[in-house]
Amino acid sequence: SIGYAAGVGCPDQAAAAECLRALPVNELRTPVWFYGIGDDKLSGPVTGTATLPADPVTAFGEGKAARVPVMIGTTHDEWTLFVA
């Protein structure tokens, strides 16, 4: 997200992708703020299945993730489901 990019030092929206690609991997290992905030499966991906056998952050950190381009993000109103 643009917010995540700004948080790791890439505040220019027009150049965010290029800036993120130029950062060392250690700068990008910190997950976005909401990752793992709860112990229920609403706050993170469901892992341990054939579709997603391992936790993505752990897999990336251990070099076990596929080496393919990945785009991850959220929507502006993603967490409004908790407002009601």
MOPAC internal coordinates of N, CA, C and O (Angstrom, degrees):
PM7 1SCF
backbone

  N    0.0000 0     0.00 0     0.00 0    0    0    0
  C    1.4488 1     0.00 0     0.00 0    1    0    0
  C    1.5214 1   109.48 1     0.00 0    2    1    0
  O    1.2310 1   121.34 1   -17.46 1    3    2    1
  N    1.2905 1   115.04 1   162.54 1    3    2    1
  C    1.4615 1   119.94 1   177.50 1    5    3    2
  C    1.5299 1   109.80 1   -62.52 1    6    5    3
  O    1.2310 1   120.52 1   142.38 1    7    6    5
  N    1.3366 1   116.61 1   -37.62 1    7    6    5
  C    1.4632 1   120.10 1   177.74 1    9    7    6
  C    1.5181 1   112.22 1   -62.69 1   10    9    7
  O    1.2310 1   120.38 1   137.45 1   11   10    9
  N    1.3228 1   116.87 1   -42.55 1   11   10    9
  C    1.4683 1   120.66 1   177.91 1   13   11   10
  C    1.5212 1   109.93 1   -64.84 1   14   13   11
  O    1.2310 1   120.58 1   135.18 1   15   14   13
  N    1.3353 1   116.50 1   -44.82 1   15   14   13
  C    1.4664 1   120.61 1   179.37 1   17   15   14
  C    1.5253 1   110.15 1   -57.58 1   18   17   15
  O    1.2310 1   120.30 1   134.03 1   19   18   17
  N    1.3232 1   117.03 1   -45.97 1   19   18   17
  C    1.4632 1   120.44 1   179.06 1   21   19   18
  C    1.5229 1   111.01 1   -62.25 1   22   21   19
  O    1.2310 1   120.56 1   142.24 1   23   22   21
  N    1.3273 1   116.54 1   -37.76 1   23   22   21
  C    1.4553 1   121.06 1  -179.13 1   25   23   22
  C    1.5179 1   114.41 1   -65.97 1   26   25   23
  O    1.2310 1   120.38 1   156.32 1   27   26   25
  N    1.3204 1   116.88 1   -23.68 1   27   26   25
  C    1.4705 1   119.89 1   178.69 1   29   27   26
  C    1.5254 1   111.45 1  -104.30 1   30   29   27
  O    1.2310 1   120.64 1  -166.67 1   31   30   29
  N    1.3488 1   116.37 1    13.33 1   31   30   29
  C    1.4539 1   119.80 1   173.75 1   33   31   30
  C    1.5094 1   116.41 1    99.88 1   34   33   31
  O    1.2310 1   119.93 1  -161.92 1   35   34   33
  N    1.3302 1   117.73 1    18.08 1   35   34   33
  C    1.4683 1   121.80 1   179.19 1   37   35   34
  C    1.5289 1   109.73 1  -124.47 1   38   37   35
  O    1.2310 1   119.74 1  -109.51 1   39   38   37
  N    1.3494 1   118.09 1    70.49 1   39   38   37
  C    1.4617 1   120.60 1  -173.55 1   41   39   38
  C    1.5256 1   115.71 1   -77.92 1   42   41   39
  O    1.2310 1   119.50 1   162.77 1   43   42   41
  N    1.3296 1   118.55 1   -17.23 1   43   42   41
  C    1.4643 1   121.71 1  -177.44 1   45   43   42
  C    1.5276 1   109.51 1   -78.81 1   46   45   43
  O    1.2310 1   120.18 1   -69.97 1   47   46   45
  N    1.3380 1   117.25 1   110.03 1   47   46   45
  C    1.4659 1   121.10 1  -176.94 1   49   47   46
  C    1.5192 1   112.56 1   -57.75 1   50   49   47
  O    1.2310 1   120.14 1   141.15 1   51   50   49
  N    1.3126 1   117.35 1   -38.85 1   51   50   49
  C    1.4646 1   120.65 1  -177.41 1   53   51   50
  C    1.5256 1   112.22 1   -67.30 1   54   53   51
  O    1.2310 1   120.33 1   152.46 1   55   54   53
  N    1.3229 1   116.97 1   -27.54 1   55   54   53
  C    1.4638 1   120.65 1  -177.01 1   57   55   54
  C    1.5267 1   112.48 1  -112.88 1   58   57   55
  O    1.2310 1   120.01 1  -168.34 1   59   58   57
  N    1.3396 1   117.59 1    11.66 1   59   58   57
  C    1.4645 1   120.89 1  -174.12 1   61   59   58
  C    1.5219 1   112.88 1   -59.11 1   62   61   59
  O    1.2310 1   119.67 1   132.87 1   63   62   61
  N    1.3191 1   118.23 1   -47.13 1   63   62   61
  C    1.4697 1   120.41 1  -177.93 1   65   63   62
  C    1.5217 1   110.92 1   -61.38 1   66   65   63
  O    1.2310 1   120.34 1   133.76 1   67   66   65
  N    1.3144 1   116.95 1   -46.24 1   67   66   65
  C    1.4677 1   120.72 1   179.64 1   69   67   66
  C    1.5294 1   110.85 1   -63.46 1   70   69   67
  O    1.2310 1   120.56 1   138.00 1   71   70   69
  N    1.3131 1   116.54 1   -42.00 1   71   70   69
  C    1.4598 1   121.56 1   179.24 1   73   71   70
  C    1.5274 1   110.97 1   -63.24 1   74   73   71
  O    1.2310 1   119.94 1   134.61 1   75   74   73
  N    1.3385 1   117.71 1   -45.39 1   75   74   73
  C    1.4647 1   121.36 1   179.55 1   77   75   74
  C    1.5233 1   111.48 1   -61.83 1   78   77   75
  O    1.2310 1   120.26 1   139.66 1   79   78   77
  N    1.3270 1   117.11 1   -40.34 1   79   78   77
  C    1.4666 1   120.59 1   178.97 1   81   79   78
  C    1.5250 1   111.79 1   -63.68 1   82   81   79
  O    1.2310 1   120.13 1   151.32 1   83   82   81
  N    1.3192 1   117.36 1   -28.68 1   83   82   81
  C    1.4600 1   121.60 1  -177.35 1   85   83   82
  C    1.5285 1   113.07 1   -82.98 1   86   85   83
  O    1.2310 1   119.88 1   166.17 1   87   86   85
  N    1.3258 1   117.84 1   -13.83 1   87   86   85
  C    1.4660 1   120.48 1  -177.96 1   89   87   86
  C    1.5242 1   111.71 1   -74.96 1   90   89   87
  O    1.2310 1   120.20 1   -32.70 1   91   90   89
  N    1.3345 1   117.21 1   147.30 1   91   90   89
  C    1.4651 1   119.97 1   173.07 1   93   91   90
  C    1.5308 1   109.52 1   -64.49 1   94   93   91
  O    1.2310 1   120.32 1   -31.25 1   95   94   93
  N    1.3106 1   117.00 1   148.75 1   95   94   93
  C    1.4624 1   121.42 1  -176.36 1   97   95   94
  C    1.5266 1   112.06 1   -57.83 1   98   97   95
  O    1.2310 1   119.71 1   146.34 1   99   98   97
  N    1.3176 1   118.15 1   -33.66 1   99   98   97
  C    1.4668 1   120.09 1   179.77 1  101   99   98
  C    1.5216 1   112.35 1   -61.98 1  102  101   99
  O    1.2310 1   120.37 1   152.42 1  103  102  101
  N    1.3380 1   116.90 1   -27.58 1  103  102  101
  C    1.4592 1   120.48 1   177.10 1  105  103  102
  C    1.5260 1   111.73 1   -71.03 1  106  105  103
  O    1.2310 1   120.21 1   157.67 1  107  106  105
  N    1.3237 1   117.21 1   -22.33 1  107  106  105
  C    1.4612 1   121.94 1  -174.81 1  109  107  106
  C    1.5219 1   113.53 1  -102.59 1  110  109  107
  O    1.2310 1   119.61 1   179.22 1  111  110  109
  N    1.3021 1   118.35 1    -0.78 1  111  110  109
  C    1.4673 1   120.91 1  -176.34 1  113  111  110
  C    1.5147 1   114.15 1   -75.40 1  114  113  111
  O    1.2310 1   119.85 1   159.42 1  115  114  113
  N    1.3093 1   117.89 1   -20.58 1  115  114  113
  C    1.4577 1   119.89 1   178.95 1  117  115  114
  C    1.5217 1   108.36 1   -72.13 1  118  117  115
  O    1.2310 1   120.01 1   -61.53 1  119  118  117
  N    1.3337 1   117.58 1   118.47 1  119  118  117
  C    1.4659 1   119.26 1  -178.87 1  121  119  118
  C    1.5226 1   111.26 1   -66.30 1  122  121  119
  O    1.2310 1   121.18 1   -19.14 1  123  122  121
  N    1.3190 1   115.35 1   160.86 1  123  122  121
  C    1.4597 1   119.14 1   176.67 1  125  123  122
  C    1.5212 1   109.15 1   -58.45 1  126  125  123
  O    1.2310 1   120.05 1   -23.41 1  127  126  125
  N    1.3139 1   117.51 1   156.59 1  127  126  125
  C    1.4653 1   123.26 1  -168.96 1  129  127  126
  C    1.5116 1   114.82 1   -54.78 1  130  129  127
  O    1.2310 1   118.83 1   149.04 1  131  130  129
  N    1.3196 1   119.83 1   -30.96 1  131  130  129
  C    1.4615 1   120.43 1  -173.45 1  133  131  130
  C    1.5129 1   113.36 1   -90.59 1  134  133  131
  O    1.2310 1   119.12 1   177.31 1  135  134  133
  N    1.3223 1   119.28 1    -2.69 1  135  134  133
  C    1.4618 1   121.06 1  -177.13 1  137  135  134
  C    1.5243 1   109.97 1   -64.97 1  138  137  135
  O    1.2310 1   120.27 1   -56.22 1  139  138  137
  N    1.3100 1   117.08 1   123.78 1  139  138  137
  C    1.4638 1   121.64 1   175.23 1  141  139  138
  C    1.5152 1   115.27 1    70.43 1  142  141  139
  O    1.2310 1   119.26 1  -151.65 1  143  142  141
  N    1.3400 1   119.01 1    28.35 1  143  142  141
  C    1.4583 1   119.02 1  -178.86 1  145  143  142
  C    1.5192 1   112.48 1   -74.70 1  146  145  143
  O    1.2310 1   119.87 1   165.41 1  147  146  145
  N    1.2963 1   117.85 1   -14.59 1  147  146  145
  C    1.4562 1   120.31 1   179.58 1  149  147  146
  C    1.5109 1   110.47 1  -137.70 1  150  149  147
  O    1.2310 1   120.66 1   -14.39 1  151  150  149
  N    1.3270 1   116.34 1   165.61 1  151  150  149
  C    1.4581 1   118.29 1   178.85 1  153  151  150
  C    1.5292 1   111.72 1   -93.74 1  154  153  151
  O    1.2310 1   120.42 1  -177.89 1  155  154  153
  N    1.3271 1   116.80 1     2.11 1  155  154  153
  C    1.4540 1   119.44 1   174.34 1  157  155  154
  C    1.5295 1   109.13 1   -87.99 1  158  157  155
  O    1.2310 1   120.06 1   -11.47 1  159  158  157
  N    1.3031 1   117.50 1   168.53 1  159  158  157
  C    1.4596 1   121.23 1  -176.34 1  161  159  158
  C    1.5253 1   113.01 1   -83.70 1  162  161  159
  O    1.2310 1   119.61 1  -177.49 1  163  162  161
  N    1.3401 1   118.35 1     2.51 1  163  162  161
  C    1.4594 1   119.93 1   175.52 1  165  163  162
  C    1.5204 1   111.91 1   -73.34 1  166  165  163
  O    1.2310 1   120.37 1   152.83 1  167  166  165
  N    1.3221 1   116.90 1   -27.17 1  167  166  165
  C    1.4614 1   119.64 1  -172.33 1  169  167  166
  C    1.5214 1   114.07 1   -94.98 1  170  169  167
  O    1.2310 1   119.64 1  -176.54 1  171  170  169
  N    1.2987 1   118.29 1     3.46 1  171  170  169
  C    1.4579 1   119.86 1   178.98 1  173  171  170
  C    1.5119 1   110.10 1  -162.86 1  174  173  171
  O    1.2310 1   120.31 1    -4.47 1  175  174  173
  N    1.3177 1   117.02 1   175.53 1  175  174  173
  C    1.4663 1   120.00 1  -179.32 1  177  175  174
  C    1.5279 1   111.98 1   -71.65 1  178  177  175
  O    1.2310 1   120.62 1   -28.65 1  179  178  177
  N    1.3163 1   116.42 1   151.35 1  179  178  177
  C    1.4612 1   121.78 1   174.90 1  181  179  178
  C    1.5245 1   106.97 1   -82.33 1  182  181  179
  O    1.2310 1   120.51 1   -60.52 1  183  182  181
  N    1.3150 1   116.62 1   119.48 1  183  182  181
  C    1.4648 1   121.16 1  -178.22 1  185  183  182
  C    1.5209 1   110.31 1  -115.50 1  186  185  183
  O    1.2310 1   121.27 1    -7.26 1  187  186  185
  N    1.3307 1   115.17 1   172.74 1  187  186  185
  C    1.4532 1   120.24 1  -179.43 1  189  187  186
  C    1.5151 1   112.54 1    86.20 1  190  189  187
  O    1.2310 1   120.61 1  -161.40 1  191  190  189
  N    1.3217 1   116.44 1    18.60 1  191  190  189
  C    1.4600 1   121.60 1   178.84 1  193  191  190
  C    1.5251 1   109.02 1  -115.72 1  194  193  191
  O    1.2310 1   120.38 1    -8.71 1  195  194  193
  N    1.3195 1   116.87 1   171.29 1  195  194  193
  C    1.4633 1   120.36 1   177.63 1  197  195  194
  C    1.5271 1   110.88 1   -63.80 1  198  197  195
  O    1.2310 1   120.26 1   148.10 1  199  198  197
  N    1.3211 1   117.10 1   -31.90 1  199  198  197
  C    1.4594 1   121.00 1   179.83 1  201  199  198
  C    1.5217 1   112.19 1   -72.75 1  202  201  199
  O    1.2310 1   120.09 1   137.68 1  203  202  201
  N    1.3077 1   117.43 1   -42.32 1  203  202  201
  C    1.4631 1   122.72 1  -179.14 1  205  203  202
  C    1.5311 1   108.46 1  -137.43 1  206  205  203
  O    1.2310 1   120.36 1   -98.19 1  207  206  205
  N    1.3424 1   116.92 1    81.81 1  207  206  205
  C    1.4601 1   120.43 1  -172.64 1  209  207  206
  C    1.5251 1   115.12 1   -69.01 1  210  209  207
  O    1.2310 1   119.52 1   153.21 1  211  210  209
  N    1.3267 1   118.52 1   -26.79 1  211  210  209
  C    1.4648 1   120.96 1  -177.19 1  213  211  210
  C    1.5192 1   110.51 1  -129.47 1  214  213  211
  O    1.2310 1   121.08 1   -22.77 1  215  214  213
  N    1.3231 1   115.54 1   157.23 1  215  214  213
  C    1.4521 1   121.37 1   174.84 1  217  215  214
  C    1.5288 1   108.80 1   -60.80 1  218  217  215
  O    1.2310 1   119.37 1   -53.74 1  219  218  217
  N    1.3443 1   118.81 1   126.26 1  219  218  217
  C    1.4586 1   121.10 1  -175.83 1  221  219  218
  C    1.5298 1   114.17 1   -58.95 1  222  221  219
  O    1.2310 1   119.56 1   137.21 1  223  222  221
  N    1.3226 1   118.44 1   -42.79 1  223  222  221
  C    1.4631 1   120.47 1  -178.90 1  225  223  222
  C    1.5243 1   110.32 1   -64.09 1  226  225  223
  O    1.2310 1   120.44 1   138.17 1  227  226  225
  N    1.3286 1   116.76 1   -41.83 1  227  226  225
  C    1.4639 1   120.58 1   177.48 1  229  227  226
  C    1.5184 1   110.83 1   -64.52 1  230  229  227
  O    1.2310 1   120.21 1   134.86 1  231  230  229
  N    1.3225 1   117.20 1   -45.14 1  231  230  229
  C    1.4670 1   120.97 1  -179.91 1  233  231  230
  C    1.5240 1   111.41 1   -60.44 1  234  233  231
  O    1.2310 1   119.85 1   135.86 1  235  234  233
  N    1.3189 1   117.90 1   -44.14 1  235  234  233
  C    1.4657 1   120.52 1   177.45 1  237  235  234
  C    1.5229 1   110.36 1   -62.77 1  238  237  235
  O    1.2310 1   120.33 1   135.36 1  239  238  237
  N    1.3258 1   116.98 1   -44.64 1  239  238  237
  C    1.4617 1   121.16 1  -178.92 1  241  239  238
  C    1.5100 1   113.75 1   -62.68 1  242  241  239
  O    1.2310 1   120.40 1   147.41 1  243  242  241
  N    1.3288 1   116.85 1   -32.59 1  243  242  241
  C    1.4653 1   121.52 1  -179.25 1  245  243  242
  C    1.5235 1   112.55 1   -92.90 1  246  245  243
  O    1.2310 1   120.18 1  -176.65 1  247  246  245
  N    1.3315 1   117.26 1     3.35 1  247  246  245
  C    1.4632 1   120.51 1   179.64 1  249  247  246
  C    1.5169 1   113.73 1    72.41 1  250  249  247
  O    1.2310 1   120.04 1  -158.23 1  251  250  249
  N    1.3261 1   117.54 1    21.77 1  251  250  249
  C    1.4659 1   121.78 1  -177.62 1  253  251  250
  C    1.5253 1   113.30 1   -99.84 1  254  253  251
  O    1.2310 1   119.93 1  -176.75 1  255  254  253
  N    1.3158 1   117.73 1     3.25 1  255  254  253
  C    1.4646 1   120.97 1   179.47 1  257  255  254
  C    1.5221 1   109.52 1   -86.77 1  258  257  255
  O    1.2310 1   120.96 1   -29.79 1  259  258  257
  N    1.3130 1   115.77 1   150.21 1  259  258  257
  C    1.4653 1   120.44 1   177.60 1  261  259  258
  C    1.5241 1   109.53 1   -61.19 1  262  261  259
  O    1.2310 1   120.64 1   -38.49 1  263  262  261
  N    1.3029 1   116.38 1   141.51 1  263  262  261
  C    1.4679 1   122.31 1  -179.64 1  265  263  262
  C    1.5305 1   109.82 1   -86.21 1  266  265  263
  O    1.2310 1   121.11 1  -105.61 1  267  266  265
  N    1.3225 1   115.47 1    74.39 1  267  266  265
  C    1.4630 1   121.78 1   179.19 1  269  267  266
  C    1.5300 1   108.22 1  -131.85 1  270  269  267
  O    1.2310 1   119.82 1   -25.19 1  271  270  269
  N    1.3370 1   117.95 1   154.81 1  271  270  269
  C    1.4653 1   119.19 1   176.47 1  273  271  270
  C    1.5300 1   110.29 1   -62.05 1  274  273  271
  O    1.2310 1   120.53 1   -43.18 1  275  274  273
  N    1.3182 1   116.60 1   136.82 1  275  274  273
  C    1.4593 1   121.94 1  -178.46 1  277  275  274
  C    1.5217 1   108.84 1  -131.54 1  278  277  275
  O    1.2310 1   120.64 1   -45.02 1  279  278  277
  N    1.3205 1   116.37 1   134.98 1  279  278  277
  C    1.4590 1   121.08 1   173.11 1  281  279  278
  C    1.5211 1   107.19 1  -121.36 1  282  281  279
  O    1.2310 1   120.73 1   -56.29 1  283  282  281
  N    1.3125 1   116.21 1   123.71 1  283  282  281
  C    1.4562 1   121.70 1  -177.51 1  285  283  282
  C    1.5234 1   108.15 1  -124.13 1  286  285  283
  O    1.2310 1   120.16 1   -38.16 1  287  286  285
  N    1.3097 1   117.30 1   141.84 1  287  286  285
  C    1.4524 1   118.80 1   178.22 1  289  287  286
  C    1.5092 1   112.02 1  -168.90 1  290  289  287
  O    1.2310 1   121.36 1     2.64 1  291  290  289
  N    1.2988 1   115.00 1  -177.36 1  291  290  289
  C    1.4568 1   122.29 1   177.50 1  293  291  290
  C    1.5240 1   107.88 1  -135.69 1  294  293  291
  O    1.2310 1   120.87 1    -6.77 1  295  294  293
  N    1.3015 1   115.95 1   173.23 1  295  294  293
  C    1.4558 1   119.52 1   175.60 1  297  295  294
  C    1.5198 1   109.47 1   -97.64 1  298  297  295
  O    1.2310 1   120.62 1   -17.57 1  299  298  297
  N    1.2962 1   116.43 1   162.43 1  299  298  297
  C    1.4644 1   121.79 1  -179.04 1  301  299  298
  C    1.5232 1   111.69 1   -58.55 1  302  301  299
  O    1.2310 1   120.10 1   142.34 1  303  302  301
  N    1.3233 1   117.42 1   -37.66 1  303  302  301
  C    1.4649 1   121.59 1  -175.41 1  305  303  302
  C    1.5264 1   113.29 1  -106.68 1  306  305  303
  O    1.2310 1   120.29 1  -157.16 1  307  306  305
  N    1.3050 1   117.05 1    22.84 1  307  306  305
  C    1.4646 1   121.58 1  -174.43 1  309  307  306
  C    1.5308 1   113.65 1   -53.31 1  310  309  307
  O    1.2310 1   120.14 1   136.76 1  311  310  309
  N    1.3021 1   117.35 1   -43.24 1  311  310  309
  C    1.4639 1   120.50 1  -173.65 1  313  311  310
  C    1.5282 1   113.52 1   -91.95 1  314  313  311
  O    1.2310 1   119.17 1  -171.21 1  315  314  313
  N    1.3223 1   119.19 1     8.79 1  315  314  313
  C    1.4630 1   120.19 1   179.80 1  317  315  314
  C    1.5233 1   112.36 1   -68.14 1  318  317  315
  O    1.2310 1   119.80 1   167.26 1  319  318  317
  N    1.3198 1   117.99 1   -12.74 1  319  318  317
  C    1.4636 1   119.54 1   177.45 1  321  319  318
  C    1.5197 1   111.55 1   -63.51 1  322  321  319
  O    1.2310 1   119.83 1   160.98 1  323  322  321
  N    1.3329 1   117.92 1   -19.02 1  323  322  321
  C    1.4595 1   121.10 1   179.54 1  325  323  322
  C    1.5276 1   112.79 1   -88.80 1  326  325  323
  O    1.2310 1   119.87 1   176.98 1  327  326  325
  N    1.3239 1   117.85 1    -3.02 1  327  326  325
  C    1.4579 1   121.67 1  -176.40 1  329  327  326
  C    1.5256 1   112.12 1   -75.28 1  330  329  327
  O    1.2310 1   120.16 1   142.27 1  331  330  329
  N    1.3134 1   117.30 1   -37.73 1  331  330  329
  C    1.4607 1   121.28 1  -174.30 1  333  331  330
  C    1.5080 1   114.03 1   -64.01 1  334  333  331
  O    1.2310 1   120.10 1   180.00 1  335  334  333

